[in-house]
Amino acid sequence: MAIFVKELLDLKGREVVTVRPDLSLGDAAITLHEHRIGAVVVTDEAGAILGIFTERDMVKAIAAHASAALQTKVSDVMTQNVTRCHEGSSTDDLMELMTGGRFRHLPVEADGRLVGIISIGDVVKARISEIEAEAEHIKAYIAG
């Protein structure tokens, strides 16, 4: 009984916080803080995915450039080769991608457009629901 990205997005919503590539790291940090999130998707004017900017990218930039990093453009430090998933991806697919790539956020793309974002927290929550449902099914089987 796999759970798919479409179901996750239908439950949690499809809103994605995006930024433009010329935004400063200082302003990107404010955006992350205000939305209480760990990543923003970097898009162009048409909404195409250019990259992803994460807390890890921020730390790396500050470690390399100290406070001067805050004036740097997001496009200079973002992760450019963004792994994406689609609405038909299962939680097993997501776990494999996230574990293998060592990242915690996956943009969801459909027809070349950004339609959502999935975090590792979303995947863990879905897997717990799957396991609880399986346990209930086994209990019902044994009792019935």
N, CA, C and O atoms as a GROMACS GRO file, in nm:
protein
  576
    1MET      N    1   0.084  -0.118   0.000
    1MET     CA    2   0.000   0.000   0.000
    1MET      C    3   0.088   0.125   0.000
    1MET      O    4   0.104   0.190   0.103
    2ALA      N    5   0.145   0.156  -0.113
    2ALA     CA    6   0.238   0.269  -0.124
    2ALA      C    7   0.163   0.401  -0.125
    2ALA      O    8   0.050   0.411  -0.172
    3ILE      N    9   0.228   0.503  -0.072
    3ILE     CA   10   0.177   0.639  -0.077
    3ILE      C   11   0.258   0.712  -0.183
    3ILE      O   12   0.380   0.698  -0.190
    4PHE      N   13   0.190   0.790  -0.264
    4PHE     CA   14   0.255   0.859  -0.375
    4PHE      C   15   0.258   1.010  -0.350
    4PHE      O   16   0.181   1.063  -0.271
    5VAL      N   17   0.349   1.077  -0.419
    5VAL     CA   18   0.369   1.221  -0.404
    5VAL      C   19   0.239   1.298  -0.424
    5VAL      O   20   0.212   1.393  -0.351
    6LYS      N   21   0.159   1.258  -0.522
    6LYS     CA   22   0.032   1.328  -0.545
    6LYS      C   23  -0.053   1.330  -0.419
    6LYS      O   24  -0.112   1.433  -0.385
    7GLU      N   25  -0.060   1.217  -0.350
    7GLU     CA   26  -0.137   1.209  -0.225
    7GLU      C   27  -0.078   1.298  -0.116
    7GLU      O   28  -0.151   1.364  -0.043
    8LEU      N   29   0.055   1.299  -0.106
    8LEU     CA   30   0.121   1.384  -0.008
    8LEU      C   31   0.090   1.531  -0.033
    8LEU      O   32   0.060   1.606   0.060
    9LEU      N   33   0.098   1.572  -0.160
    9LEU     CA   34   0.071   1.711  -0.195
    9LEU      C   35  -0.075   1.747  -0.175
    9LEU      O   36  -0.108   1.859  -0.133
   10ASP      N   37  -0.164   1.652  -0.205
   10ASP     CA   38  -0.307   1.677  -0.184
   10ASP      C   39  -0.336   1.702  -0.036
   10ASP      O   40  -0.424   1.781  -0.002
   11LEU      N   41  -0.262   1.634   0.052
   11LEU     CA   42  -0.281   1.650   0.196
   11LEU      C   43  -0.214   1.776   0.251
   11LEU      O   44  -0.275   1.851   0.327
   12LYS      N   45  -0.090   1.799   0.213
   12LYS     CA   46  -0.012   1.908   0.274
   12LYS      C   47  -0.023   2.039   0.200
   12LYS      O   48   0.004   2.145   0.256
   13GLY      N   49  -0.063   2.035   0.074
   13GLY     CA   50  -0.069   2.156  -0.007
   13GLY      C   51   0.045   2.162  -0.106
   13GLY      O   52   0.145   2.091  -0.094
   14ARG      N   53   0.028   2.247  -0.204
   14ARG     CA   54   0.124   2.256  -0.313
   14ARG      C   55   0.203   2.386  -0.314
   14ARG      O   56   0.278   2.414  -0.408
   15GLU      N   57   0.186   2.463  -0.209
   15GLU     CA   58   0.257   2.591  -0.203
   15GLU      C   59   0.408   2.567  -0.191
   15GLU      O   60   0.452   2.485  -0.111
   16VAL      N   61   0.484   2.640  -0.270
   16VAL     CA   62   0.630   2.632  -0.265
   16VAL      C   63   0.683   2.774  -0.256
   16VAL      O   64   0.646   2.860  -0.335
   17VAL      N   65   0.770   2.797  -0.161
   17VAL     CA   66   0.835   2.927  -0.150
   17VAL      C   67   0.949   2.928  -0.251
   17VAL      O   68   1.036   2.842  -0.249
   18THR      N   69   0.946   3.027  -0.338
   18THR     CA   70   1.049   3.040  -0.441
   18THR      C   71   1.117   3.176  -0.428
   18THR      O   72   1.062   3.270  -0.372
   19VAL      N   73   1.237   3.183  -0.482
   19VAL     CA   74   1.312   3.309  -0.487
   19VAL      C   75   1.374   3.322  -0.626
   19VAL      O   76   1.388   3.224  -0.699
   20ARG      N   77   1.411   3.444  -0.658
   20ARG     CA   78   1.481   3.471  -0.784
   20ARG      C   79   1.632   3.452  -0.762
   20ARG      O   80   1.680   3.465  -0.650
   21PRO      N   81   1.704   3.423  -0.868
   21PRO     CA   82   1.847   3.394  -0.853
   21PRO      C   83   1.931   3.514  -0.809
   21PRO      O   84   2.041   3.495  -0.757
   22ASP      N   85   1.883   3.636  -0.828
   22ASP     CA   86   1.962   3.754  -0.792
   22ASP      C   87   1.938   3.800  -0.648
   22ASP      O   88   1.995   3.901  -0.606
   23LEU      N   89   1.856   3.729  -0.572
   23LEU     CA   90   1.832   3.762  -0.432
   23LEU      C   91   1.960   3.742  -0.352
   23LEU      O   92   2.035   3.648  -0.379
   24SER      N   93   1.987   3.828  -0.254
   24SER     CA   94   2.106   3.812  -0.171
   24SER      C   95   2.086   3.700  -0.070
   24SER      O   96   1.973   3.666  -0.035
   25LEU      N   97   2.196   3.644  -0.023
   25LEU     CA   98   2.188   3.540   0.079
   25LEU      C   99   2.124   3.593   0.207
   25LEU      O  100   2.051   3.521   0.275
   26GLY      N  101   2.152   3.718   0.239
   26GLY     CA  102   2.090   3.779   0.356
   26GLY      C  103   1.939   3.780   0.345
   26GLY      O  104   1.869   3.745   0.441
   27ASP      N  105   1.887   3.818   0.229
   27ASP     CA  106   1.742   3.819   0.208
   27ASP      C  107   1.686   3.677   0.201
   27ASP      O  108   1.574   3.652   0.245
   28ALA      N  109   1.764   3.587   0.145
   28ALA     CA  110   1.720   3.446   0.140
   28ALA      C  111   1.710   3.389   0.281
   28ALA      O  112   1.619   3.312   0.310
   29ALA      N  113   1.803   3.426   0.368
   29ALA     CA  114   1.799   3.380   0.507
   29ALA      C  115   1.673   3.432   0.576
   29ALA      O  116   1.610   3.359   0.653
   30ILE      N  117   1.637   3.555   0.548
   30ILE     CA  118   1.514   3.612   0.605
   30ILE      C  119   1.393   3.533   0.556
   30ILE      O  120   1.303   3.503   0.633
   31THR      N  121   1.392   3.500   0.428
   31THR     CA  122   1.281   3.423   0.370
   31THR      C  123   1.269   3.286   0.437
   31THR      O  124   1.160   3.244   0.473
   32LEU      N  125   1.382   3.218   0.453
   32LEU     CA  126   1.381   3.087   0.521
   32LEU      C  127   1.326   3.101   0.662
   32LEU      O  128   1.244   3.021   0.706
   33HIS      N  129   1.373   3.202   0.733
   33HIS     CA  130   1.330   3.223   0.872
   33HIS      C  131   1.182   3.258   0.881
   33HIS      O  132   1.110   3.202   0.963
   34GLU      N  133   1.135   3.350   0.797
   34GLU     CA  134   0.995   3.393   0.802
   34GLU      C  135   0.898   3.279   0.773
   34GLU      O  136   0.789   3.273   0.830
   35HIS      N  137   0.938   3.189   0.684
   35HIS     CA  138   0.850   3.078   0.646
   35HIS      C  139   0.876   2.952   0.728
   35HIS      O  140   0.806   2.852   0.714
   36ARG      N  141   0.980   2.958   0.813
   36ARG     CA  142   1.018   2.844   0.898
   36ARG      C  143   1.043   2.718   0.815
   36ARG      O  144   0.989   2.611   0.843
   37ILE      N  145   1.126   2.735   0.711
   37ILE     CA  146   1.158   2.626   0.619
   37ILE      C  147   1.309   2.614   0.604
   37ILE      O  148   1.384   2.702   0.645
   38GLY      N  149   1.352   2.503   0.544
   38GLY     CA  150   1.494   2.478   0.528
   38GLY      C  151   1.546   2.492   0.386
   38GLY      O  152   1.665   2.476   0.361
   39ALA      N  153   1.455   2.522   0.292
   39ALA     CA  154   1.497   2.533   0.152
   39ALA      C  155   1.397   2.616   0.074
   39ALA      O  156   1.278   2.618   0.105
   40VAL      N  157   1.448   2.684  -0.028
   40VAL     CA  158   1.363   2.755  -0.124
   40VAL      C  159   1.405   2.711  -0.263
   40VAL      O  160   1.523   2.684  -0.288
   41VAL      N  161   1.310   2.704  -0.353
   41VAL     CA  162   1.341   2.670  -0.491
   41VAL      C  163   1.370   2.800  -0.566
   41VAL      O  164   1.296   2.897  -0.554
   42VAL      N  165   1.478   2.800  -0.641
   42VAL     CA  166   1.518   2.917  -0.719
   42VAL      C  167   1.459   2.900  -0.859
   42VAL      O  168   1.485   2.801  -0.927
   43THR      N  169   1.380   3.000  -0.900
   43THR     CA  170   1.312   2.992  -1.030
   43THR      C  171   1.338   3.116  -1.112
   43THR      O  172   1.377   3.220  -1.060
   44ASP      N  173   1.316   3.104  -1.243
   44ASP     CA  174   1.323   3.221  -1.330
   44ASP      C  175   1.184   3.285  -1.339
   44ASP      O  176   1.091   3.242  -1.271
   45GLU      N  177   1.171   3.388  -1.422
   45GLU     CA  178   1.045   3.460  -1.434
   45GLU      C  179   0.930   3.371  -1.480
   45GLU      O  180   0.814   3.394  -1.445
   46ALA      N  181   0.962   3.268  -1.558
   46ALA     CA  182   0.858   3.178  -1.611
   46ALA      C  183   0.825   3.065  -1.513
   46ALA      O  184   0.736   2.984  -1.539
   47GLY      N  185   0.895   3.059  -1.400
   47GLY     CA  186   0.870   2.955  -1.301
   47GLY      C  187   0.949   2.828  -1.322
   47GLY      O  188   0.925   2.729  -1.253
   48ALA      N  189   1.044   2.829  -1.414
   48ALA     CA  190   1.129   2.711  -1.436
   48ALA      C  191   1.230   2.698  -1.321
   48ALA      O  192   1.282   2.798  -1.272
   49ILE      N  193   1.256   2.576  -1.280
   49ILE     CA  194   1.350   2.550  -1.171
   49ILE      C  195   1.493   2.573  -1.218
   49ILE      O  196   1.538   2.510  -1.314
   50LEU      N  197   1.563   2.664  -1.150
   50LEU     CA  198   1.704   2.690  -1.180
   50LEU      C  199   1.796   2.624  -1.078
   50LEU      O  200   1.911   2.592  -1.108
   51GLY      N  201   1.743   2.605  -0.957
   51GLY     CA  202   1.824   2.546  -0.851
   51GLY      C  203   1.744   2.540  -0.723
   51GLY      O  204   1.624   2.569  -0.720
   52ILE      N  205   1.813   2.502  -0.617
   52ILE     CA  206   1.753   2.500  -0.484
   52ILE      C  207   1.855   2.559  -0.389
   52ILE      O  208   1.975   2.532  -0.399
   53PHE      N  209   1.808   2.641  -0.296
   53PHE     CA  210   1.894   2.704  -0.197
   53PHE      C  211   1.852   2.653  -0.061
   53PHE      O  212   1.736   2.668  -0.020
   54THR      N  213   1.946   2.592   0.010
   54THR     CA  214   1.915   2.528   0.138
   54THR      C  215   1.999   2.588   0.251
   54THR      O  216   2.094   2.663   0.228
   55GLU      N  217   1.962   2.551   0.372
   55GLU     CA  218   2.041   2.592   0.489
   55GLU      C  219   2.186   2.546   0.473
   55GLU      O  220   2.278   2.617   0.513
   56ARG      N  221   2.205   2.430   0.417
   56ARG     CA  222   2.340   2.377   0.396
   56ARG      C  223   2.420   2.466   0.302
   56ARG      O  224   2.539   2.490   0.324
   57ASP      N  225   2.355   2.517   0.196
   57ASP     CA  226   2.422   2.611   0.104
   57ASP      C  227   2.462   2.739   0.177
   57ASP      O  228   2.569   2.795   0.152
   58MET      N  229   2.374   2.785   0.266
   58MET     CA  230   2.401   2.906   0.344
   58MET      C  231   2.524   2.886   0.432
   58MET      O  232   2.613   2.970   0.435
   59VAL      N  233   2.528   2.776   0.504
   59VAL     CA  234   2.640   2.748   0.593
   59VAL      C  235   2.770   2.738   0.515
   59VAL      O  236   2.873   2.791   0.558
   60LYS      N  237   2.767   2.671   0.402
   60LYS     CA  238   2.886   2.656   0.318
   60LYS      C  239   2.938   2.794   0.272
   60LYS      O  240   3.058   2.819   0.273
   61ALA      N  241   2.846   2.882   0.230
   61ALA     CA  242   2.885   3.015   0.183
   61ALA      C  243   2.944   3.098   0.296
   61ALA      O  244   3.045   3.167   0.277
   62ILE      N  245   2.883   3.092   0.414
   62ILE     CA  246   2.934   3.170   0.527
   62ILE      C  247   3.070   3.116   0.573
   62ILE      O  248   3.159   3.194   0.608
   63ALA      N  249   3.086   2.984   0.572
   63ALA     CA  250   3.215   2.926   0.608
   63ALA      C  251   3.325   2.970   0.512
   63ALA      O  252   3.439   2.989   0.553
   64ALA      N  253   3.291   2.986   0.385
   64ALA     CA  254   3.390   3.024   0.285
   64ALA      C  255   3.416   3.174   0.280
   64ALA      O  256   3.529   3.216   0.253
   65HIS      N  257   3.314   3.256   0.306
   65HIS     CA  258   3.326   3.401   0.283
   65HIS      C  259   3.291   3.488   0.403
   65HIS      O  260   3.285   3.610   0.390
   66ALA      N  261   3.268   3.427   0.517
   66ALA     CA  262   3.229   3.499   0.640
   66ALA      C  263   3.109   3.589   0.613
   66ALA      O  264   3.022   3.553   0.534
   67SER      N  265   3.103   3.704   0.678
   67SER     CA  266   2.985   3.790   0.666
   67SER      C  267   2.964   3.846   0.526
   67SER      O  268   2.853   3.885   0.492
   68ALA      N  269   3.069   3.851   0.445
   68ALA     CA  270   3.056   3.899   0.307
   68ALA      C  271   2.961   3.810   0.226
   68ALA      O  272   2.905   3.853   0.126
   69ALA      N  273   2.944   3.687   0.271
   69ALA     CA  274   2.855   3.594   0.200
   69ALA      C  275   2.713   3.645   0.195
   69ALA      O  276   2.639   3.614   0.102
   70LEU      N  277   2.672   3.724   0.294
   70LEU     CA  278   2.534   3.771   0.301
   70LEU      C  279   2.498   3.863   0.184
   70LEU      O  280   2.380   3.881   0.154
   71GLN      N  281   2.598   3.920   0.118
   71GLN     CA  282   2.574   4.006   0.001
   71GLN      C  283   2.578   3.927  -0.130
   71GLN      O  284   2.543   3.980  -0.236
   72THR      N  285   2.621   3.802  -0.123
   72THR     CA  286   2.633   3.716  -0.241
   72THR      C  287   2.495   3.683  -0.296
   72THR      O  288   2.398   3.675  -0.221
   73LYS      N  289   2.486   3.665  -0.426
   73LYS     CA  290   2.360   3.624  -0.489
   73LYS      C  291   2.334   3.476  -0.465
   73LYS      O  292   2.426   3.394  -0.462
   74VAL      N  293   2.208   3.444  -0.448
   74VAL     CA  294   2.168   3.304  -0.431
   74VAL      C  295   2.222   3.218  -0.545
   74VAL      O  296   2.266   3.105  -0.523
   75SER      N  297   2.218   3.270  -0.667
   75SER     CA  298   2.262   3.192  -0.784
   75SER      C  299   2.408   3.152  -0.776
   75SER      O  300   2.449   3.055  -0.841
   76ASP      N  301   2.488   3.226  -0.698
   76ASP     CA  302   2.630   3.194  -0.687
   76ASP      C  303   2.658   3.076  -0.594
   76ASP      O  304   2.765   3.015  -0.602
   77VAL      N  305   2.562   3.042  -0.507
   77VAL     CA  306   2.588   2.936  -0.409
   77VAL      C  307   2.482   2.827  -0.406
   77VAL      O  308   2.497   2.727  -0.336
   78MET      N  309   2.374   2.844  -0.483
   78MET     CA  310   2.266   2.744  -0.481
   78MET      C  311   2.313   2.612  -0.541
   78MET      O  312   2.413   2.607  -0.612
   79THR      N  313   2.240   2.508  -0.512
   79THR     CA  314   2.263   2.378  -0.576
   79THR      C  315   2.194   2.384  -0.712
   79THR      O  316   2.073   2.404  -0.720
   80GLN      N  317   2.272   2.368  -0.818
   80GLN     CA  318   2.217   2.386  -0.952
   80GLN      C  319   2.158   2.258  -1.010
   80GLN      O  320   2.054   2.263  -1.077
   81ASN      N  321   2.221   2.147  -0.987
   81ASN     CA  322   2.172   2.020  -1.041
   81ASN      C  323   2.071   1.961  -0.944
   81ASN      O  324   2.104   1.877  -0.860
   82VAL      N  325   1.948   2.006  -0.957
   82VAL     CA  326   1.844   1.970  -0.862
   82VAL      C  327   1.778   1.838  -0.900
   82VAL      O  328   1.727   1.823  -1.010
   83THR      N  329   1.782   1.744  -0.807
   83THR     CA  330   1.707   1.620  -0.826
   83THR      C  331   1.560   1.653  -0.803
   83THR      O  332   1.526   1.724  -0.708
   84ARG      N  333   1.474   1.602  -0.889
   84ARG     CA  334   1.331   1.628  -0.879
   84ARG      C  335   1.256   1.497  -0.874
   84ARG      O  336   1.309   1.392  -0.911
   85CYS      N  337   1.134   1.504  -0.829
   85CYS     CA  338   1.047   1.387  -0.834
   85CYS      C  339   0.919   1.428  -0.905
   85CYS      O  340   0.903   1.544  -0.943
   86HIS      N  341   0.829   1.335  -0.922
   86HIS     CA  342   0.702   1.364  -0.988
   86HIS      C  343   0.589   1.307  -0.904
   86HIS      O  344   0.613   1.233  -0.809
   87GLU      N  345   0.468   1.341  -0.939
   87GLU     CA  346   0.353   1.303  -0.858
   87GLU      C  347   0.335   1.151  -0.848
   87GLU      O  348   0.269   1.103  -0.756
   88GLY      N  349   0.391   1.076  -0.941
   88GLY     CA  350   0.381   0.931  -0.938
   88GLY      C  351   0.489   0.862  -0.858
   88GLY      O  352   0.490   0.740  -0.847
   89SER      N  353   0.582   0.940  -0.801
   89SER     CA  354   0.688   0.881  -0.719
   89SER      C  355   0.629   0.831  -0.588
   89SER      O  356   0.541   0.895  -0.529
   90SER      N  357   0.677   0.716  -0.542
   90SER     CA  358   0.629   0.659  -0.415
   90SER      C  359   0.719   0.705  -0.300
   90SER      O  360   0.827   0.759  -0.323
   91THR      N  361   0.673   0.683  -0.178
   91THR     CA  362   0.756   0.716  -0.063
   91THR      C  363   0.886   0.634  -0.064
   91THR      O  364   0.990   0.682  -0.018
   92ASP      N  365   0.880   0.512  -0.116
   92ASP     CA  366   1.003   0.432  -0.128
   92ASP      C  367   1.100   0.498  -0.225
   92ASP      O  368   1.220   0.504  -0.198
   93ASP      N  369   1.048   0.548  -0.338
   93ASP     CA  370   1.132   0.621  -0.435
   93ASP      C  371   1.198   0.742  -0.369
   93ASP      O  372   1.317   0.767  -0.386
   94LEU      N  373   1.117   0.816  -0.292
   94LEU     CA  374   1.166   0.938  -0.228
   94LEU      C  375   1.275   0.906  -0.126
   94LEU      O  376   1.377   0.975  -0.121
   95MET      N  377   1.253   0.802  -0.046
   95MET     CA  378   1.355   0.765   0.053
   95MET      C  379   1.486   0.728  -0.014
   95MET      O  380   1.593   0.766   0.032
   96GLU      N  381   1.477   0.655  -0.124
   96GLU     CA  382   1.598   0.615  -0.197
   96GLU      C  383   1.671   0.738  -0.252
   96GLU      O  384   1.792   0.749  -0.238
   97LEU      N  385   1.596   0.830  -0.314
   97LEU     CA  386   1.657   0.952  -0.370
   97LEU      C  387   1.720   1.037  -0.260
   97LEU      O  388   1.834   1.082  -0.274
   98MET      N  389   1.645   1.059  -0.152
   98MET     CA  390   1.693   1.146  -0.046
   98MET      C  391   1.811   1.086   0.029
   98MET      O  392   1.906   1.157   0.062
   99THR      N  393   1.806   0.958   0.056
   99THR     CA  394   1.916   0.892   0.126
   99THR      C  395   2.041   0.888   0.037
   99THR      O  396   2.151   0.919   0.082
  100GLY      N  397   2.022   0.849  -0.088
  100GLY     CA  398   2.135   0.840  -0.181
  100GLY      C  399   2.200   0.975  -0.208
  100GLY      O  400   2.322   0.984  -0.218
  101GLY      N  401   2.118   1.079  -0.221
  101GLY     CA  402   2.170   1.212  -0.251
  101GLY      C  403   2.206   1.294  -0.129
  101GLY      O  404   2.268   1.400  -0.141
  102ARG      N  405   2.168   1.245  -0.011
  102ARG     CA  406   2.194   1.314   0.116
  102ARG      C  407   2.135   1.454   0.117
  102ARG      O  408   2.202   1.551   0.152
  103PHE      N  409   2.008   1.463   0.078
  103PHE     CA  410   1.938   1.590   0.087
  103PHE      C  411   1.800   1.569   0.146
  103PHE      O  412   1.750   1.456   0.151
  104ARG      N  413   1.738   1.680   0.190
  104ARG     CA  414   1.613   1.671   0.265
  104ARG      C  415   1.493   1.732   0.194
  104ARG      O  416   1.383   1.730   0.248
  105HIS      N  417   1.514   1.788   0.074
  105HIS     CA  418   1.404   1.852   0.002
  105HIS      C  419   1.407   1.813  -0.144
  105HIS      O  420   1.512   1.811  -0.207
  106LEU      N  421   1.289   1.781  -0.198
  106LEU     CA  422   1.277   1.742  -0.338
  106LEU      C  423   1.166   1.824  -0.404
  106LEU      O  424   1.049   1.811  -0.367
  107PRO      N  425   1.201   1.908  -0.501
  107PRO     CA  426   1.095   1.975  -0.576
  107PRO      C  427   1.016   1.872  -0.658
  107PRO      O  428   1.071   1.772  -0.704
  108VAL      N  429   0.888   1.897  -0.674
  108VAL     CA  430   0.802   1.811  -0.752
  108VAL      C  431   0.773   1.884  -0.882
  108VAL      O  432   0.732   2.000  -0.882
  109GLU      N  433   0.797   1.814  -0.994
  109GLU     CA  434   0.782   1.875  -1.125
  109GLU      C  435   0.679   1.797  -1.207
  109GLU      O  436   0.677   1.674  -1.205
  110ALA      N  437   0.596   1.870  -1.279
  110ALA     CA  438   0.500   1.809  -1.372
  110ALA      C  439   0.496   1.894  -1.497
  110ALA      O  440   0.476   2.015  -1.491
  111ASP      N  441   0.517   1.830  -1.611
  111ASP     CA  442   0.518   1.901  -1.740
  111ASP      C  443   0.614   2.020  -1.739
  111ASP      O  444   0.583   2.126  -1.794
  112GLY      N  445   0.730   2.001  -1.677
  112GLY     CA  446   0.832   2.106  -1.675
  112GLY      C  447   0.803   2.220  -1.578
  112GLY      O  448   0.875   2.320  -1.578
  113ARG      N  449   0.700   2.206  -1.497
  113ARG     CA  450   0.662   2.312  -1.403
  113ARG      C  451   0.675   2.263  -1.259
  113ARG      O  452   0.653   2.145  -1.230
  114LEU      N  453   0.709   2.354  -1.170
  114LEU     CA  454   0.716   2.326  -1.027
  114LEU      C  455   0.574   2.319  -0.973
  114LEU      O  456   0.497   2.414  -0.986
  115VAL      N  457   0.539   2.204  -0.912
  115VAL     CA  458   0.402   2.187  -0.860
  115VAL      C  459   0.399   2.156  -0.711
  115VAL      O  460   0.291   2.136  -0.655
  116GLY      N  461   0.514   2.151  -0.646
  116GLY     CA  462   0.518   2.124  -0.504
  116GLY      C  463   0.659   2.096  -0.458
  116GLY      O  464   0.753   2.096  -0.537
  117ILE      N  465   0.671   2.070  -0.329
  117ILE     CA  466   0.800   2.031  -0.272
  117ILE      C  467   0.772   1.930  -0.161
  117ILE      O  468   0.675   1.944  -0.086
  118ILE      N  469   0.858   1.831  -0.151
  118ILE     CA  470   0.846   1.728  -0.049
  118ILE      C  471   0.970   1.734   0.039
  118ILE      O  472   1.083   1.741  -0.010
  119SER      N  473   0.948   1.730   0.170
  119SER     CA  474   1.061   1.729   0.265
  119SER      C  475   1.074   1.590   0.325
  119SER      O  476   0.983   1.507   0.314
  120ILE      N  477   1.187   1.566   0.387
  120ILE     CA  478   1.208   1.438   0.453
  120ILE      C  479   1.104   1.418   0.563
  120ILE      O  480   1.063   1.305   0.591
  121GLY      N  481   1.061   1.527   0.626
  121GLY     CA  482   0.956   1.518   0.728
  121GLY      C  483   0.826   1.466   0.670
  121GLY      O  484   0.756   1.388   0.734
  122ASP      N  485   0.792   1.511   0.548
  122ASP     CA  486   0.672   1.462   0.481
  122ASP      C  487   0.681   1.312   0.456
  122ASP      O  488   0.584   1.239   0.474
  123VAL      N  489   0.799   1.267   0.415
  123VAL     CA  490   0.820   1.125   0.385
  123VAL      C  491   0.810   1.042   0.513
  123VAL      O  492   0.745   0.938   0.515
  124VAL      N  493   0.874   1.088   0.620
  124VAL     CA  494   0.870   1.015   0.746
  124VAL      C  495   0.725   1.005   0.796
  124VAL      O  496   0.682   0.898   0.839
  125LYS      N  497   0.652   1.114   0.792
  125LYS     CA  498   0.512   1.115   0.836
  125LYS      C  499   0.430   1.015   0.754
  125LYS      O  500   0.348   0.942   0.810
  126ALA      N  501   0.451   1.014   0.623
  126ALA     CA  502   0.377   0.920   0.536
  126ALA      C  503   0.413   0.776   0.567
  126ALA      O  504   0.326   0.689   0.571
  127ARG      N  505   0.542   0.749   0.588
  127ARG     CA  506   0.585   0.612   0.619
  127ARG      C  507   0.527   0.565   0.752
  127ARG      O  508   0.488   0.449   0.765
  128ILE      N  509   0.521   0.654   0.850
  128ILE     CA  510   0.461   0.617   0.979
  128ILE      C  511   0.314   0.581   0.958
  128ILE      O  512   0.266   0.483   1.014
  129SER      N  513   0.243   0.659   0.878
  129SER     CA  514   0.102   0.630   0.848
  129SER      C  515   0.089   0.494   0.780
  129SER      O  516  -0.002   0.417   0.812
  130GLU      N  517   0.179   0.466   0.685
  130GLU     CA  518   0.176   0.336   0.616
  130GLU      C  519   0.196   0.222   0.715
  130GLU      O  520   0.123   0.122   0.711
  131ILE      N  521   0.294   0.236   0.802
  131ILE     CA  522   0.325   0.130   0.899
  131ILE      C  523   0.210   0.111   0.997
  131ILE      O  524   0.176  -0.002   1.031
  132GLU      N  525   0.150   0.220   1.042
  132GLU     CA  526   0.035   0.210   1.133
  132GLU      C  527  -0.083   0.140   1.064
  132GLU      O  528  -0.151   0.058   1.126
  133ALA      N  529  -0.106   0.171   0.937
  133ALA     CA  530  -0.215   0.106   0.862
  133ALA      C  531  -0.188  -0.043   0.847
  133ALA      O  532  -0.279  -0.125   0.861
  134GLU      N  533  -0.063  -0.079   0.818
  134GLU     CA  534  -0.027  -0.220   0.805
  134GLU      C  535  -0.047  -0.294   0.938
  134GLU      O  536  -0.096  -0.406   0.941
  135ALA      N  537  -0.009  -0.228   1.048
  135ALA     CA  538  -0.025  -0.289   1.180
  135ALA      C  539  -0.173  -0.312   1.211
  135ALA      O  540  -0.210  -0.417   1.265
  136GLU      N  541  -0.257  -0.216   1.178
  136GLU     CA  542  -0.401  -0.232   1.200
  136GLU      C  543  -0.458  -0.344   1.114
  136GLU      O  544  -0.544  -0.420   1.159
  137HIS      N  545  -0.410  -0.355   0.992
  137HIS     CA  546  -0.454  -0.462   0.903
  137HIS      C  547  -0.416  -0.599   0.960
  137HIS      O  548  -0.496  -0.692   0.957
  138ILE      N  549  -0.295  -0.609   1.010
  138ILE     CA  550  -0.249  -0.736   1.069
  138ILE      C  551  -0.331  -0.769   1.194
  138ILE      O  552  -0.368  -0.885   1.215
  139LYS      N  553  -0.358  -0.668   1.278
  139LYS     CA  554  -0.439  -0.690   1.399
  139LYS      C  555  -0.578  -0.739   1.360
  139LYS      O  556  -0.630  -0.833   1.421
  140ALA      N  557  -0.638  -0.678   1.259
  140ALA     CA  558  -0.772  -0.717   1.216
  140ALA      C  559  -0.770  -0.860   1.159
  140ALA      O  560  -0.863  -0.937   1.181
  141TYR      N  561  -0.665  -0.893   1.087
  141TYR     CA  562  -0.652  -1.026   1.029
  141TYR      C  563  -0.644  -1.134   1.139
  141TYR      O  564  -0.711  -1.237   1.134
  142ILE      N  565  -0.560  -1.104   1.239
  142ILE     CA  566  -0.540  -1.198   1.349
  142ILE      C  567  -0.668  -1.212   1.431
  142ILE      O  568  -0.704  -1.323   1.470
  143ALA      N  569  -0.735  -1.101   1.458
  143ALA     CA  570  -0.856  -1.103   1.539
  143ALA      C  571  -0.975  -1.162   1.464
  143ALA      O  572  -1.067  -1.216   1.526
  144GLY      N  573  -0.973  -1.152   1.331
  144GLY     CA  574  -1.091  -1.191   1.253
  144GLY      C  575  -1.086  -1.329   1.206
  144GLY      O  576  -1.179  -1.375   1.140
   0.00000   0.00000   0.00000
